[in-house]
Amino acid sequence: MHAIAIEGERLAWRETPAPSAPAPGEVRIRVAWAGVNRADLMQRAGHYPPPPGVTEIPGLEVSGTVAAVGDGVNGLTVGDRVCALLAGGGYAEEVVVDARQVLPLPEGRGLREAAALPEVFATAWLNLFMEGRLADGERVLLHAGASGVGTAAIQLCRAFGHPCFVTAGNDAKLDACRELGATAGWNRHEGSFVAAVKAWGGADVILDPVGASYLADNQRVLNADGRLVLIGLLGGRHADLDLGRLLMKRQRLIGSTLRAKPPAAKGAILAALHRHVWPRLESGEIRALVDRSWPIAQAEAAHSHVQRDANIGKVLLEVAGGD
């Protein structure tokens, strides 16, 4: 089969050994579309290696067709159209994955749209509702609101009754976030978001992919008993933490990554998505937001687009294509 290989700083679409036959509990998927995530760019730069035992081929989510089923797999058969959450290997013609990390396409949704679902909605659900433990009516601050995770999180907040404030890099992105359901927003190039978020009412949960450079301001706007869920380090990994504020306001700082979680944990997240989010995708209340797509052989162009923060929503790679 063909797959993307990371060769120095370049991405090459070349012949590579196909994955082994699916073991018990696994399925082989013939990939139609693959999603691009910032984790792929970090892996390419040498900052986010795959977990032990996971292929070096990048790619954390795909859509496609089941090509083979291992022993003990129930509910999936050859020919099923599916999407999957991966620990790696998505930039390829085929991938083998634990069946617990595979979901059927939402009814009425195609393969292209489905490739934009697993990673971002799993990340948003995990960190808002499982790690962040959002309670009825609580308020959310989302940084990088126009990203794939951000656009998924905005829609989940709207669907489940949580006002959300977003930060983004330009006014066009803020307008897109408001159309998806954000109640307020701030252009990060206009300075600190602290005054605007405080005037809005502060945040009970913050979903932050930035890290160090936002830590102090996040603490300032986090309400009593608030939870700051850190999912990335775009703004650095070292910063001062105000322990007095943490103590007096009973704030909680939670570090969270999805990729290295075991299949059982990922399966639990996807089961929650299937139960709570898939019906809303099928009704049109929630949708996958696809920014642009490139053929898999042009993966470098797709990565450059994401690196420039040019996207609103997901960037996809077309492998076999199809709707």
C-alpha beads as a LAMMPS data file, in Angstrom:
LAMMPS data file: protein, C-alpha beads

323 atoms
322 bonds

1 atom types
1 bond types

-500.0 500.0 xlo xhi
-500.0 500.0 ylo yhi
-500.0 500.0 zlo zhi

Masses

1 110.0

Atoms # bond

1 1 1 0.000 0.000 0.000
2 1 1 0.953 3.688 -0.102
3 1 1 1.289 5.859 2.994
4 1 1 2.857 9.130 4.081
5 1 1 6.390 8.843 5.429
6 1 1 8.037 11.641 7.417
7 1 1 11.433 12.101 5.740
8 1 1 13.292 14.820 7.609
9 1 1 11.062 17.848 7.267
10 1 1 9.200 16.512 4.231
11 1 1 6.154 14.314 3.742
12 1 1 6.450 11.636 1.064
13 1 1 3.598 9.516 -0.334
14 1 1 5.364 6.236 -1.026
15 1 1 5.065 2.473 -1.022
16 1 1 5.164 0.990 2.468
17 1 1 4.291 -2.397 3.987
18 1 1 0.592 -2.867 4.600
19 1 1 -0.542 -3.366 8.200
20 1 1 -0.884 -6.944 9.381
21 1 1 -4.206 -8.765 9.325
22 1 1 -6.590 -7.611 12.049
23 1 1 -6.077 -9.405 15.361
24 1 1 -9.039 -10.431 17.503
25 1 1 -11.066 -7.334 18.306
26 1 1 -9.633 -5.305 15.420
27 1 1 -10.818 -4.215 11.976
28 1 1 -8.998 -3.196 8.803
29 1 1 -10.307 -0.032 7.139
30 1 1 -9.770 0.995 3.534
31 1 1 -9.237 4.731 4.008
32 1 1 -11.284 7.239 2.034
33 1 1 -10.414 10.481 3.855
34 1 1 -8.005 11.391 6.671
35 1 1 -8.210 14.359 9.017
36 1 1 -5.317 16.740 9.641
37 1 1 -4.628 17.694 13.263
38 1 1 -2.034 19.892 14.943
39 1 1 -0.693 16.747 16.581
40 1 1 0.368 15.607 13.088
41 1 1 2.396 18.795 12.647
42 1 1 3.962 18.316 16.084
43 1 1 4.867 14.714 15.256
44 1 1 6.429 15.856 11.981
45 1 1 8.525 18.412 13.909
46 1 1 9.712 15.736 16.351
47 1 1 7.789 17.071 19.350
48 1 1 4.979 14.487 19.633
49 1 1 6.129 10.930 18.902
50 1 1 3.520 8.182 18.611
51 1 1 2.922 6.029 21.686
52 1 1 5.078 2.892 22.016
53 1 1 4.151 0.250 19.497
54 1 1 2.190 2.632 17.256
55 1 1 3.170 3.169 13.618
56 1 1 5.231 6.213 12.623
57 1 1 2.695 6.988 9.883
58 1 1 0.821 10.125 11.013
59 1 1 -2.928 10.535 11.118
60 1 1 -5.357 10.353 14.045
61 1 1 -8.728 10.003 12.309
62 1 1 -10.129 8.544 9.109
63 1 1 -13.276 7.581 7.327
64 1 1 -13.543 4.616 5.010
65 1 1 -14.902 1.126 4.437
66 1 1 -14.345 -1.956 6.570
67 1 1 -12.143 -4.341 4.553
68 1 1 -11.603 -7.132 7.099
69 1 1 -12.834 -8.031 10.591
70 1 1 -10.926 -9.869 13.304
71 1 1 -12.351 -12.554 15.538
72 1 1 -14.712 -11.424 18.263
73 1 1 -15.821 -8.201 16.587
74 1 1 -19.547 -7.578 16.823
75 1 1 -21.571 -4.938 15.040
76 1 1 -19.120 -4.337 12.172
77 1 1 -18.979 -6.239 8.889
78 1 1 -17.003 -6.010 5.665
79 1 1 -18.351 -3.185 3.516
80 1 1 -19.586 -1.006 6.389
81 1 1 -18.899 2.716 5.980
82 1 1 -17.250 3.962 9.168
83 1 1 -15.069 6.571 10.806
84 1 1 -12.349 5.843 13.344
85 1 1 -10.232 7.441 16.039
86 1 1 -6.590 6.347 15.770
87 1 1 -3.327 6.576 17.686
88 1 1 -1.586 6.899 14.301
89 1 1 -1.521 5.519 10.776
90 1 1 -4.338 7.469 9.143
91 1 1 -2.301 8.955 6.278
92 1 1 -2.407 5.643 4.416
93 1 1 -4.517 3.543 2.087
94 1 1 -5.329 1.087 4.882
95 1 1 -5.231 1.064 8.666
96 1 1 -5.945 -1.548 11.348
97 1 1 -7.626 -0.317 14.522
98 1 1 -9.347 -1.638 17.632
99 1 1 -13.055 -2.017 16.851
100 1 1 -13.967 -0.006 19.955
101 1 1 -12.477 3.037 18.222
102 1 1 -14.740 2.706 15.181
103 1 1 -18.201 4.210 14.686
104 1 1 -20.748 3.927 11.880
105 1 1 -21.319 7.041 9.822
106 1 1 -24.161 9.195 11.150
107 1 1 -27.237 8.520 9.053
108 1 1 -27.347 10.860 6.068
109 1 1 -23.674 11.884 6.399
110 1 1 -20.999 10.984 3.874
111 1 1 -17.408 9.787 4.103
112 1 1 -15.872 13.216 3.560
113 1 1 -17.805 14.837 6.390
114 1 1 -17.311 11.827 8.668
115 1 1 -13.516 12.128 8.497
116 1 1 -13.853 15.461 10.285
117 1 1 -15.666 13.960 13.270
118 1 1 -13.693 11.492 15.420
119 1 1 -10.695 13.418 16.768
120 1 1 -12.272 16.834 17.279
121 1 1 -15.572 15.687 18.746
122 1 1 -13.855 13.083 20.937
123 1 1 -11.425 15.745 22.193
124 1 1 -14.200 18.263 22.837
125 1 1 -16.472 15.746 24.558
126 1 1 -13.692 14.271 26.694
127 1 1 -12.448 17.608 27.943
128 1 1 -15.706 19.493 28.378
129 1 1 -17.923 16.767 29.812
130 1 1 -15.642 14.065 31.206
131 1 1 -12.555 15.962 32.410
132 1 1 -14.214 19.376 32.798
133 1 1 -17.421 17.880 34.256
134 1 1 -19.660 20.640 32.940
135 1 1 -22.770 21.088 35.066
136 1 1 -26.071 22.591 33.961
137 1 1 -25.706 26.174 32.794
138 1 1 -21.974 26.478 33.444
139 1 1 -20.008 28.879 31.254
140 1 1 -17.118 27.918 28.978
141 1 1 -14.109 29.799 27.605
142 1 1 -12.727 28.224 24.414
143 1 1 -9.366 29.316 23.063
144 1 1 -8.634 28.789 19.350
145 1 1 -12.373 28.783 18.774
146 1 1 -12.128 28.473 14.984
147 1 1 -9.984 25.346 15.076
148 1 1 -11.388 21.894 14.456
149 1 1 -11.707 21.213 18.188
150 1 1 -12.988 24.722 18.799
151 1 1 -15.773 24.537 16.221
152 1 1 -16.830 21.148 17.596
153 1 1 -16.771 22.441 21.181
154 1 1 -18.845 25.534 20.329
155 1 1 -21.577 23.346 18.875
156 1 1 -21.547 21.002 21.859
157 1 1 -21.830 23.965 24.215
158 1 1 -24.793 25.329 22.258
159 1 1 -26.510 21.938 22.047
160 1 1 -26.180 21.246 25.766
161 1 1 -26.993 24.711 27.083
162 1 1 -23.579 26.130 27.997
163 1 1 -22.819 29.749 27.061
164 1 1 -19.350 29.963 25.522
165 1 1 -16.865 32.754 24.961
166 1 1 -14.215 32.187 22.273
167 1 1 -10.871 33.675 21.411
168 1 1 -9.629 33.591 17.820
169 1 1 -7.057 35.214 15.550
170 1 1 -9.234 37.522 13.442
171 1 1 -12.723 38.960 13.173
172 1 1 -13.755 36.623 10.346
173 1 1 -13.028 33.654 12.590
174 1 1 -14.991 35.252 15.420
175 1 1 -17.962 35.765 13.088
176 1 1 -17.801 32.078 12.092
177 1 1 -17.718 31.082 15.759
178 1 1 -20.783 33.214 16.528
179 1 1 -22.659 31.612 13.631
180 1 1 -21.944 28.213 15.203
181 1 1 -23.318 29.344 18.561
182 1 1 -20.615 31.227 20.492
183 1 1 -22.219 33.901 22.648
184 1 1 -19.218 36.271 22.729
185 1 1 -15.649 36.471 21.493
186 1 1 -12.321 38.273 21.536
187 1 1 -9.668 38.838 18.845
188 1 1 -6.418 37.736 20.482
189 1 1 -4.461 40.351 18.514
190 1 1 -6.264 43.086 20.470
191 1 1 -4.499 42.192 23.724
192 1 1 -5.532 40.329 26.837
193 1 1 -8.959 38.720 26.963
194 1 1 -9.267 39.174 30.748
195 1 1 -11.472 42.276 30.914
196 1 1 -13.842 41.011 28.215
197 1 1 -14.282 37.579 29.807
198 1 1 -14.775 39.053 33.287
199 1 1 -17.420 41.431 31.947
200 1 1 -19.122 38.423 30.307
201 1 1 -19.294 36.651 33.675
202 1 1 -16.093 34.621 33.868
203 1 1 -15.655 30.957 33.002
204 1 1 -16.440 27.789 34.913
205 1 1 -14.489 25.622 32.448
206 1 1 -11.672 26.707 30.129
207 1 1 -10.535 24.548 27.211
208 1 1 -7.009 25.683 26.390
209 1 1 -4.592 24.442 23.684
210 1 1 -2.204 27.370 24.269
211 1 1 -0.568 26.715 27.627
212 1 1 2.093 28.847 29.270
213 1 1 1.425 32.240 27.709
214 1 1 -2.271 32.095 28.704
215 1 1 -1.921 30.542 32.155
216 1 1 -1.959 33.745 34.245
217 1 1 -4.901 35.270 32.366
218 1 1 -6.807 31.977 32.457
219 1 1 -6.502 31.932 36.227
220 1 1 -7.773 35.511 36.426
221 1 1 -11.012 34.724 34.588
222 1 1 -11.656 31.269 36.047
223 1 1 -14.543 31.366 38.509
224 1 1 -14.554 29.786 41.948
225 1 1 -14.479 25.979 41.657
226 1 1 -13.543 26.424 37.988
227 1 1 -11.616 23.880 35.906
228 1 1 -8.848 24.763 33.462
229 1 1 -8.356 21.860 31.037
230 1 1 -5.017 22.073 29.236
231 1 1 -4.937 20.220 25.913
232 1 1 -1.941 21.793 24.141
233 1 1 1.230 23.828 24.477
234 1 1 1.165 26.202 21.500
235 1 1 2.184 29.042 23.823
236 1 1 4.940 27.180 25.673
237 1 1 5.266 24.712 28.523
238 1 1 6.722 26.761 31.415
239 1 1 4.855 29.500 33.306
240 1 1 4.254 30.756 36.841
241 1 1 1.189 29.347 38.568
242 1 1 -0.508 31.569 41.171
243 1 1 -1.005 29.001 43.915
244 1 1 -2.753 31.519 46.140
245 1 1 -5.440 32.126 43.517
246 1 1 -5.630 28.370 42.874
247 1 1 -6.197 27.745 46.590
248 1 1 -8.559 30.589 47.451
249 1 1 -10.807 30.087 44.402
250 1 1 -10.583 26.282 44.559
251 1 1 -9.448 26.188 40.939
252 1 1 -8.401 22.942 39.300
253 1 1 -5.769 22.572 36.579
254 1 1 -6.253 19.416 34.492
255 1 1 -3.798 18.132 31.899
256 1 1 -5.419 16.014 29.206
257 1 1 -4.282 14.121 26.106
258 1 1 -6.340 11.726 24.019
259 1 1 -3.830 9.957 21.783
260 1 1 -2.157 7.728 24.376
261 1 1 -5.369 6.595 26.071
262 1 1 -5.942 2.820 25.797
263 1 1 -8.600 1.461 23.424
264 1 1 -11.068 0.840 26.254
265 1 1 -10.942 4.501 27.284
266 1 1 -11.248 5.707 23.707
267 1 1 -14.120 3.304 23.220
268 1 1 -15.941 4.829 26.181
269 1 1 -15.552 8.310 24.702
270 1 1 -16.799 7.183 21.284
271 1 1 -19.723 5.353 22.874
272 1 1 -20.722 8.641 24.524
273 1 1 -20.461 10.417 21.175
274 1 1 -22.612 7.777 19.519
275 1 1 -25.228 8.147 22.230
276 1 1 -25.277 11.935 22.678
277 1 1 -23.809 13.524 19.536
278 1 1 -24.588 11.204 16.606
279 1 1 -28.366 11.861 16.839
280 1 1 -27.668 15.598 16.704
281 1 1 -25.449 15.120 13.640
282 1 1 -28.191 13.114 11.978
283 1 1 -30.782 15.829 12.694
284 1 1 -28.476 18.613 11.481
285 1 1 -28.327 20.347 14.871
286 1 1 -24.565 19.733 14.881
287 1 1 -22.379 19.466 11.794
288 1 1 -18.802 18.779 10.844
289 1 1 -17.149 21.968 9.645
290 1 1 -14.715 21.212 6.813
291 1 1 -12.446 24.079 5.781
292 1 1 -10.538 22.603 2.792
293 1 1 -9.158 19.338 1.493
294 1 1 -6.104 18.265 -0.496
295 1 1 -5.131 14.995 -2.206
296 1 1 -3.017 12.889 0.147
297 1 1 0.064 13.369 -2.048
298 1 1 -0.197 17.100 -1.286
299 1 1 -0.182 16.650 2.481
300 1 1 2.554 19.273 2.850
301 1 1 0.215 21.946 1.443
302 1 1 -2.468 20.915 3.921
303 1 1 0.004 21.093 6.798
304 1 1 1.166 24.551 5.698
305 1 1 -2.444 25.759 5.699
306 1 1 -2.938 24.561 9.281
307 1 1 0.463 25.893 10.366
308 1 1 -0.576 29.380 9.175
309 1 1 -3.788 29.180 11.251
310 1 1 -5.654 29.763 7.991
311 1 1 -8.391 27.201 8.608
312 1 1 -11.854 27.555 10.099
313 1 1 -12.754 23.984 11.027
314 1 1 -11.130 20.800 9.741
315 1 1 -8.602 20.235 6.971
316 1 1 -8.861 16.858 5.224
317 1 1 -6.695 14.662 2.995
318 1 1 -8.332 12.723 0.183
319 1 1 -7.003 9.158 -0.017
320 1 1 -9.556 7.130 -2.001
321 1 1 -12.221 9.829 -1.852
322 1 1 -15.944 9.358 -2.137
323 1 1 -18.954 10.843 -0.421

Bonds

1 1 1 2
2 1 2 3
3 1 3 4
4 1 4 5
5 1 5 6
6 1 6 7
7 1 7 8
8 1 8 9
9 1 9 10
10 1 10 11
11 1 11 12
12 1 12 13
13 1 13 14
14 1 14 15
15 1 15 16
16 1 16 17
17 1 17 18
18 1 18 19
19 1 19 20
20 1 20 21
21 1 21 22
22 1 22 23
23 1 23 24
24 1 24 25
25 1 25 26
26 1 26 27
27 1 27 28
28 1 28 29
29 1 29 30
30 1 30 31
31 1 31 32
32 1 32 33
33 1 33 34
34 1 34 35
35 1 35 36
36 1 36 37
37 1 37 38
38 1 38 39
39 1 39 40
40 1 40 41
41 1 41 42
42 1 42 43
43 1 43 44
44 1 44 45
45 1 45 46
46 1 46 47
47 1 47 48
48 1 48 49
49 1 49 50
50 1 50 51
51 1 51 52
52 1 52 53
53 1 53 54
54 1 54 55
55 1 55 56
56 1 56 57
57 1 57 58
58 1 58 59
59 1 59 60
60 1 60 61
61 1 61 62
62 1 62 63
63 1 63 64
64 1 64 65
65 1 65 66
66 1 66 67
67 1 67 68
68 1 68 69
69 1 69 70
70 1 70 71
71 1 71 72
72 1 72 73
73 1 73 74
74 1 74 75
75 1 75 76
76 1 76 77
77 1 77 78
78 1 78 79
79 1 79 80
80 1 80 81
81 1 81 82
82 1 82 83
83 1 83 84
84 1 84 85
85 1 85 86
86 1 86 87
87 1 87 88
88 1 88 89
89 1 89 90
90 1 90 91
91 1 91 92
92 1 92 93
93 1 93 94
94 1 94 95
95 1 95 96
96 1 96 97
97 1 97 98
98 1 98 99
99 1 99 100
100 1 100 101
101 1 101 102
102 1 102 103
103 1 103 104
104 1 104 105
105 1 105 106
106 1 106 107
107 1 107 108
108 1 108 109
109 1 109 110
110 1 110 111
111 1 111 112
112 1 112 113
113 1 113 114
114 1 114 115
115 1 115 116
116 1 116 117
117 1 117 118
118 1 118 119
119 1 119 120
120 1 120 121
121 1 121 122
122 1 122 123
123 1 123 124
124 1 124 125
125 1 125 126
126 1 126 127
127 1 127 128
128 1 128 129
129 1 129 130
130 1 130 131
131 1 131 132
132 1 132 133
133 1 133 134
134 1 134 135
135 1 135 136
136 1 136 137
137 1 137 138
138 1 138 139
139 1 139 140
140 1 140 141
141 1 141 142
142 1 142 143
143 1 143 144
144 1 144 145
145 1 145 146
146 1 146 147
147 1 147 148
148 1 148 149
149 1 149 150
150 1 150 151
151 1 151 152
152 1 152 153
153 1 153 154
154 1 154 155
155 1 155 156
156 1 156 157
157 1 157 158
158 1 158 159
159 1 159 160
160 1 160 161
161 1 161 162
162 1 162 163
163 1 163 164
164 1 164 165
165 1 165 166
166 1 166 167
167 1 167 168
168 1 168 169
169 1 169 170
170 1 170 171
171 1 171 172
172 1 172 173
173 1 173 174
174 1 174 175
175 1 175 176
176 1 176 177
177 1 177 178
178 1 178 179
179 1 179 180
180 1 180 181
181 1 181 182
182 1 182 183
183 1 183 184
184 1 184 185
185 1 185 186
186 1 186 187
187 1 187 188
188 1 188 189
189 1 189 190
190 1 190 191
191 1 191 192
192 1 192 193
193 1 193 194
194 1 194 195
195 1 195 196
196 1 196 197
197 1 197 198
198 1 198 199
199 1 199 200
200 1 200 201
201 1 201 202
202 1 202 203
203 1 203 204
204 1 204 205
205 1 205 206
206 1 206 207
207 1 207 208
208 1 208 209
209 1 209 210
210 1 210 211
211 1 211 212
212 1 212 213
213 1 213 214
214 1 214 215
215 1 215 216
216 1 216 217
217 1 217 218
218 1 218 219
219 1 219 220
220 1 220 221
221 1 221 222
222 1 222 223
223 1 223 224
224 1 224 225
225 1 225 226
226 1 226 227
227 1 227 228
228 1 228 229
229 1 229 230
230 1 230 231
231 1 231 232
232 1 232 233
233 1 233 234
234 1 234 235
235 1 235 236
236 1 236 237
237 1 237 238
238 1 238 239
239 1 239 240
240 1 240 241
241 1 241 242
242 1 242 243
243 1 243 244
244 1 244 245
245 1 245 246
246 1 246 247
247 1 247 248
248 1 248 249
249 1 249 250
250 1 250 251
251 1 251 252
252 1 252 253
253 1 253 254
254 1 254 255
255 1 255 256
256 1 256 257
257 1 257 258
258 1 258 259
259 1 259 260
260 1 260 261
261 1 261 262
262 1 262 263
263 1 263 264
264 1 264 265
265 1 265 266
266 1 266 267
267 1 267 268
268 1 268 269
269 1 269 270
270 1 270 271
271 1 271 272
272 1 272 273
273 1 273 274
274 1 274 275
275 1 275 276
276 1 276 277
277 1 277 278
278 1 278 279
279 1 279 280
280 1 280 281
281 1 281 282
282 1 282 283
283 1 283 284
284 1 284 285
285 1 285 286
286 1 286 287
287 1 287 288
288 1 288 289
289 1 289 290
290 1 290 291
291 1 291 292
292 1 292 293
293 1 293 294
294 1 294 295
295 1 295 296
296 1 296 297
297 1 297 298
298 1 298 299
299 1 299 300
300 1 300 301
301 1 301 302
302 1 302 303
303 1 303 304
304 1 304 305
305 1 305 306
306 1 306 307
307 1 307 308
308 1 308 309
309 1 309 310
310 1 310 311
311 1 311 312
312 1 312 313
313 1 313 314
314 1 314 315
315 1 315 316
316 1 316 317
317 1 317 318
318 1 318 319
319 1 319 320
320 1 320 321
321 1 321 322
322 1 322 323
